[in-house]
Amino acid sequence: METIIFKAPVGTKARLKSINANISELLREETGKIIARKRNGSAYEKAKHLCGIFSGPGNLSTSKEYLKQYAKKNNR
């Protein structure tokens, strides 16, 4: 184990003890959660469960036929 020392506002220790009498255990658990969230990877990793669940046309940016159905030409 490593020892980490930091300054906290007055009253923090009492508030932490009201959550869990073992402050060291509480801080280890919460620090572990923070580190795990930060290590969670890229935007793709966070959203990969959404890939493929939506239906619709593939790539609208290159499908001129699709755009013709919806885009009105500006005739001046």
TAHU-V161008 format. One record per helix or strand of 3 or more residues. SS is the DSSP state (@ for helix, = for strand). FROM is the first residue (numbers start at 1). LEN is the number of residues. If there is no record, write none. Layout:
SS_FROM_LEN ; SS_FROM_LEN
This chain:
@_12_8 ; @_23_16 ; @_43_8 ; @_64_7
